[in-house]
Amino acid sequence: MRFTKMHGIGNDYVFVDCFRESVPNPADLAVKVSDRHFGVGGDGLILILPSEKAPLRMRIFNADGSEAEMCGNGLRCVAKYAFDRKIVAQTRFPIETGAGVLAVEVRPNAQGLAETVRINMGAPRLLRREIPMQGPPDQRAVREQIRVQDRVFEFTAVSMGNPHCVIFLAEDLRAFDVPRYGREIEHNPLFPRRTNVEFVTRSSETELHQRTWERGSGETLACGTGASAVCVAANLLGLAQRRTLIHLAGGDLQLEWAEDGSVYKTGPATEVFQGEWNL
């Protein structure tokens, strides 16, 4: 089976072109290829498939084999793969995901290859039933409190097609123990489908710093849907403008919660290498 290793600011995945390849058990394969010692290494497996709704479709499997609805960094890489290999000819095109059909815009470099990609991530979902989380189904979860071991955190819940629990901190983000608290929040009964967790600090109203504990993968260098959720949460809390630069461990993303209600995310996508996996 041919595969391509790609990453979006360090959020890395093994990509398989299912226009040409067949993957009979993607959940099992995701666990094996994601292993950084005995496999290819990555935060998960992404399949690039034919679609009846768009030129192509993305399916994403976390490193633990669970299927996720959406991955913003992965989607930028899928857009680059499709554009560079001429699966699509246009710079603007839709891609089907588990969170719906999303529009992408490729920005090529001088060699005609995709360098950065702007994605319409869609409108955030803010009601508890949409996230999903426990509590009154038609209410938002803004400035809610959650107890984790020795700490009580204030959080805001946002879905960008997948659930996010956004926590703003007043301490040094670099020294914060993300695995200790992220793992427990991911599995908190408040979130029946588990949740991604973002820990965030604020430099200014246009600049934020983010670390993410991803559901099913652990801490990752970047999370695109998480950055989108952080942008929304920061606006709901009055901490940021609608256009915000977010610094992640793997690099930077430009986010905008536009007046049309959608969140737009712009960032790079990088191909690392190609290889073969023995099924």
HELIX and SHEET records of a PDB file:
HELIX    1   1 PRO A   26  SER A   34  1                                   9    
HELIX    2   2 GLY A   72  ASP A   84  1                                  13    
HELIX    3   3 ARG A  128  GLU A  130  5                                   3    
HELIX    4   4 LEU A  173  ALA A  175  5                                   3    
HELIX    5   5 VAL A  178  GLU A  186  1                                   9    
HELIX    6   6 GLY A  224  LEU A  236  1                                  13    
SHEET    1   A 6 GLU A  67  ALA A  68  0                                        
SHEET    2   A 6 ARG A  57  ASN A  62 -1                                        
SHEET    3   A 6 GLY A  44  LEU A  49 -1                                        
SHEET    4   A 6 ASN A  11  ASP A  17  1                                        
SHEET    5   A 6 ARG A   2  GLY A   8 -1                                        
SHEET    6   A 6 THR A 270  GLU A 276 -1                                        
SHEET    1   B11 ARG A  92  THR A  97  0                                        
SHEET    2   B11 GLY A 100  PRO A 108 -1                                        
SHEET    3   B11 ALA A 114  ASN A 120 -1                                        
SHEET    4   B11 VAL A 263  PRO A 268 -1                                        
SHEET    5   B11 GLY A 251  TRP A 257 -1                                        
SHEET    6   B11 ARG A 243  LEU A 248 -1                                        
SHEET    7   B11 GLU A 207  GLU A 214  1                                        
SHEET    8   B11 ASN A 196  SER A 204 -1                                        
SHEET    9   B11 PRO A 163  PHE A 168  1                                        
SHEET   10   B11 ARG A 151  SER A 159 -1                                        
SHEET   11   B11 GLU A 144  VAL A 148 -1                                        
SHEET    1   C 8 ARG A  92  THR A  97  0                                        
SHEET    2   C 8 GLY A 100  PRO A 108 -1                                        
SHEET    3   C 8 ALA A 114  ASN A 120 -1                                        
SHEET    4   C 8 VAL A 263  PRO A 268 -1                                        
SHEET    5   C 8 GLY A 251  TRP A 257 -1                                        
SHEET    6   C 8 ARG A 243  LEU A 248 -1                                        
SHEET    7   C 8 GLU A 207  GLU A 214  1                                        
SHEET    8   C 8 GLY A 218  THR A 220 -1                                        
END                                                                             
